[in-house]
Amino acid sequence: MKKKENNSGSKLKIIPLGGLEQIGMNITAFEYEDSIIVVDCGLSFPADDMLGIDLVIPDVTYLKDNLDKVKGFMITHGHEDHIGALPYVLRDINVPIYATRLTMGIIENKLREHNLMKGTKRKVVKFGQSINLGQFRVEFIRTNHSIVDAAALAIYSPAGVVVHTGDFKVDYTPVFGDAIDLQRFAELGKKGVLALMCDSTNAERPGFTPSERTVGKTFDNLFEEHKNTRIFVATFASNVDRVQQIINTAYKFGKKVCVEGRSMVSIIETARNLECIHIPENTLIEIDQMKNYPDDQQVIITTGSQGESMAALSRMANGMHRKITIGAGDTVIFSSNPIPGNEKSVTKVINELLRKGADVIFQDAHVSGHACQEEIKLIYTLVQPKYAIPVHGEYKHLKAQAKIAQSLGIDKENIFILSSGDVIELDENSAKVTGKVPTGAILVDGLGVGDVGNVVLRDRQHLAEDGIMIVVMSLDRYNSQLVAGPDIVSRGFVYVKESDELIEEARHTVDEAIQKCLDRGITDWGKLKNTTKDALSDYVWKKTKRRPMILPIIMEV
């Protein structure tokens, strides 16, 4: 690379804006002088305490503040935790998107939904191809993952080369396409790599991740064992290779396949148009045609393997699905592992299905799409980076990868476990964390993006825990006397019909407090409202040891 610029004191800045110390919401900015490129732009799903929230997207204030520098989004693969925030972020940061064929197909589905197709520049990149953007050149390298067309990125800057693996595993016998391009990783390693940013999701697991193909054999065995039943397989919508194998097995056994769940139907259609999945003729049928075939000839591939309440499988399990009900004589195969945090909802669906009389199988019908320890060691050994920056994972995963890097001889000082928002500046001579930029979670609720913040969530939590009491009263405009009320309405606090006495006494307490104020000539509404809150809150706490939200409403007549 150009040596001159390296001596000018400019360093490469790497700024993760999300995705560290959590699973999901992956987005990282790379900055060199006047150029910024962004790798991935994902969402995460809400935690249990985010009541009513649909999605969580990263805070991209730093990119907005440096908009003139941002050259484009480089997307590694088509999973929600890497592309899901694009439709929201593109509204403020409208720069071109670069991605491989299937990844772009899935992104375009999202852009269509949000009416952003016309205004967004897109370029499909082939493996081995490089894109020049400002001070950067980015090369897309073939890897394997649980979705076709996953890429690692070699990011060339005047300060050196950074290799970002994206989500990956080493699969020598992938279901579709070619094996990971290990040769290219080795070539980069020979030339010299400044830093490796490697996927940490499975860094705690010893050994190798089995090939996706091994699941095909498992399906063959399961279909053989249950050939006289109707078979349901629940998996991730975007796991195209898994769907391919289920279809292959169904075809061998002469069964018809129906795909159910909006996200899955859309991704399979995209994959089919791009020839990333091969479906034998007359194998796929519509849900309405199922009645024309006996049960033992039907295979239904469905979303909902994570127990999501609105997904197709959950609706079938609790009898809310319009066209399919699951019962005795059905076999349900879970072809996925619960994402951390989803275990409860998955167990709930399994219990529902077992109650209905279905046979449920949730062992061994899944392999991970992420590298285990031996594959991580392989990548480090090929790339031989000077610095290690583990990415994609909670703190424990990042720490596990740091240990692996150390065991391979990388100096402890050269391994950086970052938090989202950290700015690390590096070149051949040094690397250190030099600052922090604002990051955080922007909550999406319905059509509102970011209009629900901590205060609103705190109120929702409060309402969920203790309910609400509304106190309504009317004051005479001229002499500030109490004309009507105070009346008390409560929701989610006590069942009013059975607590007449409590409510009546509460009303009496408020009445006394308000009269005292008025007698002393206090007519300021703010003061009256605070008096109401304090009096009612104290009374309710004494009687019930609860603290409902209290809303005083004063009207003038």
C-alpha positions as CSV (number, residue, x, y, z in Angstrom):
1,M,0.0,0.0,0.0
2,K,1.0,3.6,-0.3
3,K,3.7,4.0,2.3
4,K,3.8,7.8,2.2
5,E,0.4,8.3,3.7
6,N,1.2,5.8,6.5
7,N,3.9,8.2,7.7
8,S,1.6,11.2,7.6
9,G,0.3,10.1,11.0
10,S,-3.1,9.0,9.8
11,K,-4.4,5.9,11.4
12,L,-7.3,3.6,10.6
13,K,-10.2,4.1,13.0
14,I,-12.5,1.1,13.7
15,I,-15.8,2.0,15.4
16,P,-18.3,-0.7,16.3
17,L,-21.7,1.0,16.6
18,G,-23.5,-2.2,17.7
19,G,-23.1,-6.0,17.8
20,L,-20.5,-6.2,20.6
21,E,-21.4,-7.6,24.0
22,Q,-24.7,-8.8,22.4
23,I,-25.9,-11.1,19.8
24,G,-27.5,-9.1,17.0
25,M,-27.5,-5.4,15.8
26,N,-24.1,-5.8,14.0
27,I,-22.8,-2.6,12.5
28,T,-19.2,-1.3,12.3
29,A,-17.7,1.9,10.8
30,F,-14.2,2.0,9.3
31,E,-12.7,5.5,9.0
32,Y,-9.6,6.7,7.3
33,E,-9.1,10.5,6.9
34,D,-12.1,11.6,4.8
35,S,-13.6,8.2,4.1
36,I,-16.0,6.0,6.2
37,I,-17.3,2.6,5.1
38,V,-19.9,0.7,7.1
39,V,-20.0,-3.0,7.5
40,D,-23.5,-4.5,8.0
41,C,-26.5,-2.7,9.5
42,G,-28.5,-5.2,11.6
43,L,-31.3,-5.1,14.1
44,S,-31.8,-7.0,17.4
45,F,-35.0,-8.3,18.9
46,P,-36.4,-6.7,22.1
47,A,-35.5,-7.9,25.5
48,D,-38.4,-9.0,27.9
49,D,-38.5,-5.6,29.6
50,M,-39.0,-3.7,26.4
51,L,-42.8,-3.8,26.6
52,G,-44.6,-3.5,23.2
53,I,-41.4,-2.9,21.3
54,D,-41.1,-4.6,17.9
55,L,-37.5,-4.2,16.9
56,V,-34.3,-2.6,18.2
57,I,-32.0,-0.7,15.7
58,P,-28.6,0.9,16.3
59,D,-28.1,4.6,17.0
60,V,-26.2,5.9,14.0
61,T,-25.7,9.5,15.3
62,Y,-21.9,9.3,14.5
63,L,-22.7,8.5,10.9
64,K,-25.2,11.3,10.6
65,D,-22.7,13.7,12.0
66,N,-20.1,12.6,9.5
67,L,-22.5,12.1,6.6
68,D,-20.2,13.7,4.0
69,K,-17.5,11.0,4.7
70,V,-19.8,7.9,4.5
71,K,-19.2,6.1,1.2
72,G,-21.4,3.0,1.4
73,F,-22.7,-0.1,3.3
74,M,-20.8,-3.4,2.8
75,I,-23.1,-6.3,3.8
76,T,-21.6,-9.7,4.7
77,H,-24.8,-11.8,4.4
78,G,-28.6,-11.7,4.5
79,H,-29.6,-12.4,8.1
80,E,-31.7,-9.9,10.1
81,D,-29.0,-9.2,12.6
82,H,-26.9,-7.9,9.7
83,I,-29.4,-6.2,7.3
84,G,-32.6,-5.6,9.3
85,A,-31.9,-2.0,10.2
86,L,-31.1,-0.9,6.7
87,P,-34.7,0.4,5.8
88,Y,-34.6,2.6,8.9
89,V,-31.0,3.8,8.7
90,L,-31.1,4.6,4.9
91,R,-33.7,7.3,5.5
92,D,-30.9,9.4,7.1
93,I,-27.8,7.9,5.5
94,N,-28.7,7.3,1.9
95,V,-25.5,5.8,0.5
96,P,-25.0,2.9,-1.9
97,I,-25.3,-0.8,-0.7
98,Y,-22.8,-3.4,-1.8
99,A,-23.6,-7.1,-1.3
100,T,-23.5,-10.5,-2.9
101,R,-26.4,-11.9,-5.0
102,L,-28.8,-13.5,-2.5
103,T,-28.0,-11.0,0.2
104,M,-29.0,-8.2,-2.2
105,G,-32.1,-10.1,-3.2
106,I,-33.3,-10.3,0.4
107,I,-32.3,-6.6,1.0
108,E,-34.4,-5.6,-2.0
109,N,-37.5,-7.3,-0.6
110,K,-37.1,-5.1,2.5
111,L,-36.6,-1.9,0.4
112,R,-39.7,-2.7,-1.6
113,E,-41.7,-3.1,1.6
114,H,-40.5,0.4,2.8
115,N,-40.8,2.1,-0.7
116,L,-37.1,2.7,-0.8
117,M,-36.1,0.9,-4.0
118,K,-36.1,4.0,-6.2
119,G,-33.9,6.1,-4.0
120,T,-31.3,3.5,-3.0
121,K,-28.2,2.7,-5.1
122,R,-27.3,-1.0,-5.0
123,K,-24.5,-3.0,-6.5
124,V,-24.3,-6.8,-6.5
125,V,-20.7,-7.9,-5.9
126,K,-19.1,-11.2,-7.0
127,F,-16.7,-13.1,-4.8
128,G,-13.1,-12.0,-5.5
129,Q,-14.3,-8.7,-6.7
130,S,-13.1,-5.4,-5.1
131,I,-14.9,-2.1,-4.6
132,N,-13.0,1.1,-4.4
133,L,-14.6,3.7,-2.0
134,G,-12.6,6.8,-1.1
135,Q,-9.4,5.7,0.8
136,F,-10.7,2.1,1.0
137,R,-10.7,-0.9,-1.2
138,V,-13.0,-3.8,-0.1
139,E,-12.7,-7.3,-1.4
140,F,-15.5,-9.9,-0.9
141,I,-14.2,-13.4,0.0
142,R,-16.4,-16.5,-0.1
143,T,-17.3,-18.1,3.3
144,N,-19.9,-20.6,4.5
145,H,-22.7,-19.9,6.9
146,S,-26.3,-21.1,7.3
147,I,-27.3,-18.9,4.4
148,V,-25.9,-18.9,0.8
149,D,-23.6,-16.2,-0.5
150,A,-22.1,-15.2,2.9
151,A,-18.9,-13.2,2.5
152,A,-15.9,-12.2,4.6
153,L,-14.3,-8.8,3.8
154,A,-10.7,-7.8,3.3
155,I,-10.6,-4.0,3.9
156,Y,-7.6,-2.4,2.4
157,S,-6.6,1.1,3.8
158,P,-3.3,3.0,3.6
159,A,-2.8,2.0,7.3
160,G,-3.0,-1.8,6.5
161,V,-5.4,-4.6,5.7
162,V,-8.2,-5.6,8.1
163,V,-10.0,-9.0,7.6
164,H,-13.6,-9.1,8.8
165,T,-15.0,-12.7,8.7
166,G,-18.7,-11.8,8.9
167,D,-20.6,-14.8,10.3
168,F,-18.9,-17.9,9.1
169,K,-18.1,-21.6,9.5
170,V,-15.7,-23.8,7.6
171,D,-17.8,-26.2,5.5
172,Y,-15.9,-28.3,3.0
173,T,-19.2,-29.9,1.7
174,P,-21.7,-27.0,1.6
175,V,-25.2,-27.8,0.3
176,F,-25.1,-25.1,-2.3
177,G,-22.1,-23.3,-3.9
178,D,-18.4,-23.7,-3.1
179,A,-16.5,-24.2,0.1
180,I,-15.0,-21.3,2.0
181,D,-12.0,-19.7,0.1
182,L,-9.3,-20.7,2.6
183,Q,-6.6,-20.1,0.0
184,R,-7.5,-16.4,-0.2
185,F,-7.3,-16.1,3.6
186,A,-3.8,-17.7,3.4
187,E,-2.7,-15.3,0.6
188,L,-3.8,-12.3,2.6
189,G,-1.9,-13.7,5.6
190,K,1.3,-14.0,3.6
191,K,1.1,-10.4,2.5
192,G,0.5,-9.2,6.0
193,V,-2.8,-8.5,7.8
194,L,-3.0,-5.6,10.3
195,A,-6.1,-6.9,12.2
196,L,-8.6,-9.8,12.2
197,M,-12.2,-9.2,13.3
198,C,-13.5,-12.8,13.7
199,D,-17.0,-14.1,14.5
200,S,-17.1,-15.2,18.2
201,T,-20.6,-16.7,18.5
202,N,-19.3,-20.3,19.1
203,A,-15.9,-19.4,20.5
204,E,-16.7,-21.3,23.7
205,R,-17.4,-24.6,21.8
206,P,-14.5,-27.0,21.3
207,G,-13.9,-28.9,18.0
208,F,-15.4,-28.2,14.6
209,T,-18.9,-27.3,13.5
210,P,-20.3,-30.2,11.5
211,S,-21.1,-29.6,7.8
212,E,-24.6,-28.5,6.9
213,R,-24.9,-31.7,4.9
214,T,-25.0,-33.8,8.0
215,V,-28.4,-32.5,8.7
216,G,-29.6,-33.9,5.4
217,K,-28.7,-37.5,6.6
218,T,-30.6,-36.7,9.9
219,F,-33.7,-35.7,7.9
220,D,-33.5,-38.9,5.8
221,N,-33.5,-41.0,9.1
222,L,-36.3,-39.0,10.7
223,F,-38.5,-39.2,7.5
224,E,-37.9,-42.9,7.4
225,E,-38.9,-43.3,11.0
226,H,-42.1,-41.2,10.6
227,K,-43.1,-42.0,7.1
228,N,-46.7,-42.6,7.9
229,T,-47.3,-39.2,9.5
230,R,-47.6,-35.7,8.3
231,I,-44.3,-33.9,9.0
232,F,-43.8,-30.3,10.1
233,V,-40.3,-28.8,10.1
234,A,-39.7,-25.5,11.9
235,T,-36.5,-23.6,11.0
236,F,-35.2,-20.1,10.4
237,A,-36.8,-18.4,7.4
238,S,-33.4,-17.4,6.0
239,N,-31.8,-20.8,6.3
240,V,-32.1,-21.6,2.6
241,D,-29.7,-24.5,2.7
242,R,-31.8,-26.2,5.4
243,V,-34.9,-25.8,3.4
244,Q,-33.1,-27.2,0.3
245,Q,-32.2,-30.4,2.3
246,I,-35.8,-30.8,3.7
247,I,-37.1,-30.5,0.1
248,N,-34.5,-33.1,-1.1
249,T,-35.5,-35.6,1.6
250,A,-39.2,-35.0,1.0
251,Y,-38.7,-35.6,-2.8
252,K,-36.9,-38.9,-2.0
253,F,-39.8,-40.0,0.0
254,G,-42.4,-38.9,-2.6
255,K,-43.9,-36.2,-0.4
256,K,-45.3,-32.8,-1.3
257,V,-43.9,-29.7,0.4
258,C,-45.7,-26.6,1.5
259,V,-43.9,-23.5,2.8
260,E,-45.8,-21.5,5.5
261,G,-44.8,-18.2,7.1
262,R,-44.6,-14.9,5.3
263,S,-40.8,-14.3,5.7
264,M,-40.0,-17.8,4.6
265,V,-42.2,-17.7,1.5
266,S,-40.6,-14.5,0.5
267,I,-37.0,-15.6,1.0
268,I,-37.5,-19.0,-0.7
269,E,-39.1,-17.1,-3.7
270,T,-36.0,-14.8,-3.9
271,A,-33.6,-17.7,-3.6
272,R,-35.5,-19.6,-6.3
273,N,-35.4,-16.6,-8.7
274,L,-31.6,-16.3,-8.1
275,E,-31.2,-20.1,-8.5
276,C,-29.8,-20.5,-5.0
277,I,-32.2,-23.3,-4.3
278,H,-33.4,-26.1,-6.6
279,I,-36.9,-27.5,-6.2
280,P,-37.9,-30.5,-8.2
281,E,-41.0,-30.0,-10.4
282,N,-44.3,-30.8,-8.8
283,T,-42.9,-31.0,-5.3
284,L,-43.9,-27.6,-3.9
285,I,-47.6,-27.0,-3.4
286,E,-49.8,-24.2,-2.2
287,I,-51.4,-24.4,1.2
288,D,-54.9,-24.7,-0.4
289,Q,-53.8,-27.8,-2.4
290,M,-52.9,-29.8,0.7
291,K,-56.4,-31.2,1.1
292,N,-55.8,-33.1,-2.2
293,Y,-53.1,-35.3,-0.7
294,P,-53.2,-37.7,2.2
295,D,-51.5,-36.6,5.4
296,D,-48.6,-39.0,5.1
297,Q,-47.6,-37.3,1.8
298,Q,-47.4,-33.8,3.3
299,V,-44.4,-31.9,4.6
300,I,-44.9,-28.4,5.9
301,I,-41.8,-26.2,6.4
302,T,-42.7,-23.4,8.7
303,T,-41.3,-20.4,10.6
304,G,-41.6,-20.2,14.4
305,S,-38.7,-22.3,15.5
306,Q,-38.0,-19.7,18.2
307,G,-41.4,-19.7,19.7
308,E,-42.4,-16.3,18.3
309,S,-46.0,-15.7,19.3
310,M,-47.2,-14.6,15.8
311,A,-45.2,-17.0,13.7
312,A,-46.9,-19.8,11.8
313,L,-46.0,-22.7,14.1
314,S,-47.1,-20.9,17.3
315,R,-50.5,-20.2,15.6
316,M,-50.8,-23.8,14.5
317,A,-49.9,-25.0,18.1
318,N,-52.5,-22.9,19.8
319,G,-55.2,-23.5,17.2
320,M,-55.3,-20.0,15.7
321,H,-54.0,-20.8,12.3
322,R,-56.7,-20.4,9.6
323,K,-55.8,-23.4,7.5
324,I,-53.7,-25.9,9.5
325,T,-54.2,-27.5,12.8
326,I,-51.7,-29.9,14.4
327,G,-52.9,-33.0,16.2
328,A,-52.3,-36.6,16.9
329,G,-50.5,-38.4,14.0
330,D,-48.4,-35.3,13.2
331,T,-44.6,-35.1,13.7
332,V,-43.0,-31.7,14.4
333,I,-39.2,-31.4,13.9
334,F,-37.4,-28.3,15.4
335,S,-34.5,-27.7,13.1
336,S,-32.8,-25.0,15.1
337,N,-31.5,-24.2,18.6
338,P,-33.2,-21.6,20.8
339,I,-31.4,-18.3,20.6
340,P,-30.3,-17.3,24.1
341,G,-33.3,-15.7,25.8
342,N,-35.9,-17.6,23.7
343,E,-35.8,-20.9,25.6
344,K,-39.1,-20.2,27.5
345,S,-41.1,-19.4,24.5
346,V,-39.8,-22.4,22.6
347,T,-40.6,-24.7,25.5
348,K,-44.1,-23.2,25.7
349,V,-44.7,-24.1,22.0
350,I,-43.3,-27.6,22.5
351,N,-45.6,-28.2,25.4
352,E,-48.6,-27.0,23.4
353,L,-47.8,-29.4,20.5
354,L,-47.3,-32.3,22.9
355,R,-50.7,-31.6,24.5
356,K,-52.3,-31.7,21.0
357,G,-50.9,-35.2,20.6
358,A,-48.1,-34.4,18.1
359,D,-44.8,-36.2,18.2
360,V,-42.1,-33.5,18.8
361,I,-38.4,-33.9,17.9
362,F,-35.9,-31.3,18.9
363,Q,-32.6,-33.1,19.1
364,D,-29.9,-33.4,16.5
365,A,-31.9,-31.8,13.6
366,H,-29.7,-28.7,13.5
367,V,-26.1,-27.7,13.0
368,S,-24.8,-24.2,13.8
369,G,-23.7,-21.7,11.1
370,H,-20.9,-20.4,13.2
371,A,-17.3,-21.6,13.6
372,C,-16.2,-23.5,16.7
373,Q,-12.8,-23.2,18.3
374,E,-10.8,-25.3,15.8
375,E,-12.1,-23.3,12.8
376,I,-11.4,-20.0,14.6
377,K,-7.8,-21.3,15.1
378,L,-7.6,-22.2,11.4
379,I,-8.6,-18.7,10.3
380,Y,-6.1,-17.1,12.8
381,T,-3.3,-19.4,11.6
382,L,-4.0,-18.6,7.9
383,V,-4.4,-14.8,8.4
384,Q,-1.7,-14.3,11.0
385,P,-3.0,-10.9,12.1
386,K,-0.9,-8.4,14.2
387,Y,-4.0,-7.4,16.2
388,A,-7.1,-9.5,17.2
389,I,-10.5,-7.8,17.6
390,P,-13.1,-10.4,18.4
391,V,-16.6,-9.4,17.2
392,H,-20.2,-10.8,17.1
393,G,-21.0,-12.0,20.5
394,E,-21.7,-11.3,24.2
395,Y,-18.7,-10.5,26.4
396,K,-18.2,-14.2,27.4
397,H,-17.9,-15.1,23.7
398,L,-15.5,-12.3,22.9
399,K,-13.4,-13.3,26.0
400,A,-13.4,-17.0,24.8
401,Q,-12.0,-15.9,21.4
402,A,-9.4,-13.7,23.1
403,K,-8.2,-16.8,24.9
404,I,-7.9,-18.7,21.6
405,A,-5.9,-15.8,20.0
406,Q,-3.6,-15.8,23.0
407,S,-3.1,-19.6,22.8
408,L,-2.0,-19.1,19.2
409,G,0.8,-16.7,20.3
410,I,-0.8,-13.3,19.8
411,D,0.4,-10.9,22.4
412,K,-2.1,-10.0,25.1
413,E,-1.5,-6.3,24.4
414,N,-2.5,-6.9,20.8
415,I,-5.9,-8.4,21.6
416,F,-8.8,-5.9,22.0
417,I,-12.2,-6.7,23.5
418,L,-14.2,-3.6,22.5
419,S,-17.6,-2.3,23.6
420,S,-20.0,-0.8,21.1
421,G,-19.0,2.8,20.7
422,D,-15.3,2.4,21.3
423,V,-13.0,4.0,18.8
424,I,-9.8,2.0,18.2
425,E,-7.1,3.7,16.1
426,L,-4.4,1.5,14.6
427,D,-1.5,1.2,12.2
428,E,1.6,-1.0,11.9
429,N,3.2,0.6,14.9
430,S,0.4,0.8,17.5
431,A,-3.2,0.2,18.3
432,K,-5.2,1.8,21.1
433,V,-8.7,2.7,22.1
434,T,-8.7,6.5,21.9
435,G,-12.3,7.5,22.6
436,K,-16.0,6.8,22.5
437,V,-18.8,7.8,20.2
438,P,-22.6,7.8,21.1
439,T,-24.2,4.5,20.5
440,G,-27.3,2.8,21.8
441,A,-30.6,1.2,21.0
442,I,-33.3,3.0,19.0
443,L,-36.6,1.3,19.7
444,V,-39.1,0.7,16.9
445,D,-42.8,0.4,17.9
446,G,-45.3,0.1,15.1
447,L,-44.5,3.0,12.7
448,G,-42.7,5.0,15.3
449,V,-38.9,4.9,15.2
450,G,-37.2,6.3,18.3
451,D,-40.3,8.0,19.7
452,V,-40.4,5.4,22.6
453,G,-37.4,6.0,24.9
454,N,-36.4,5.1,28.4
455,V,-39.0,7.3,30.0
456,V,-41.9,5.8,28.0
457,L,-40.6,2.3,28.7
458,R,-40.3,3.1,32.4
459,D,-44.0,4.2,32.4
460,R,-45.0,1.0,30.6
461,Q,-43.1,-1.0,33.2
462,H,-44.8,1.0,36.0
463,L,-48.3,0.5,34.4
464,A,-47.6,-3.2,33.9
465,E,-46.5,-3.7,37.5
466,D,-49.0,-1.5,39.5
467,G,-51.6,-0.1,37.2
468,I,-53.0,3.4,37.1
469,M,-55.4,5.6,39.1
470,I,-56.9,8.7,37.4
471,V,-58.3,11.4,39.7
472,V,-60.8,13.8,38.0
473,M,-62.1,17.0,39.5
474,S,-63.7,20.3,38.4
475,L,-62.9,23.8,39.8
476,D,-65.1,26.9,39.6
477,R,-63.2,29.4,37.3
478,Y,-64.1,32.4,39.5
479,N,-63.9,31.4,43.1
480,S,-61.7,28.3,42.7
481,Q,-64.2,26.1,44.7
482,L,-64.4,22.4,44.0
483,V,-67.6,21.9,42.0
484,A,-67.4,18.2,41.1
485,G,-65.2,15.3,42.2
486,P,-62.7,14.2,43.0
487,D,-63.7,11.0,41.2
488,I,-61.3,8.1,40.9
489,V,-61.0,5.6,38.0
490,S,-58.5,2.8,38.2
491,R,-57.2,0.3,35.6
492,G,-54.9,-2.6,36.4
493,F,-54.7,-1.7,40.1
494,V,-57.6,-3.3,41.9
495,Y,-60.9,-4.8,40.6
496,V,-63.1,-1.8,41.4
497,K,-66.4,-3.6,42.0
498,E,-64.8,-5.6,44.9
499,S,-62.9,-2.6,46.3
500,D,-65.7,0.0,46.7
501,E,-64.5,0.8,50.3
502,L,-60.9,1.3,49.3
503,I,-61.8,3.6,46.4
504,E,-64.3,5.5,48.5
505,E,-61.7,6.1,51.3
506,A,-59.1,7.1,48.7
507,R,-61.6,9.6,47.3
508,H,-62.2,11.0,50.7
509,T,-58.5,11.3,51.4
510,V,-58.0,13.3,48.2
511,D,-61.0,15.5,48.9
512,E,-59.6,16.4,52.3
513,A,-56.2,17.3,50.9
514,I,-57.6,19.4,48.1
515,Q,-60.0,21.3,50.5
516,K,-57.1,22.1,52.8
517,C,-55.2,23.6,49.9
518,L,-58.2,25.6,48.6
519,D,-59.0,26.9,52.2
520,R,-55.4,28.2,52.3
521,G,-56.0,30.0,49.1
522,I,-53.7,27.8,47.0
523,T,-55.1,27.6,43.5
524,D,-52.0,26.8,41.4
525,W,-52.9,23.7,39.4
526,G,-49.4,22.3,39.6
527,K,-49.5,22.4,43.4
528,L,-53.0,20.9,43.5
529,K,-51.9,18.0,41.3
530,N,-48.8,17.3,43.4
531,T,-50.9,17.4,46.6
532,T,-53.4,14.9,45.0
533,K,-50.5,12.6,44.0
534,D,-48.9,12.7,47.4
535,A,-52.0,12.2,49.4
536,L,-53.3,9.3,47.2
537,S,-49.9,7.7,46.9
538,D,-49.4,7.6,50.7
539,Y,-52.9,6.3,51.3
540,V,-52.6,3.5,48.7
541,W,-49.2,2.5,49.8
542,K,-50.3,2.1,53.4
543,K,-53.3,0.1,52.4
544,T,-51.9,-2.1,49.6
545,K,-48.1,-1.7,49.5
546,R,-48.4,-0.8,45.8
547,R,-47.5,2.3,43.9
548,P,-49.8,2.7,40.9
549,M,-49.2,5.5,38.5
550,I,-51.4,8.5,39.5
551,L,-52.8,11.0,37.0
552,P,-54.7,14.0,38.4
553,I,-56.9,15.8,35.8
554,I,-58.3,19.2,36.7
555,M,-61.1,20.9,34.7
556,E,-62.3,24.5,34.9
557,V,-66.0,25.2,34.7
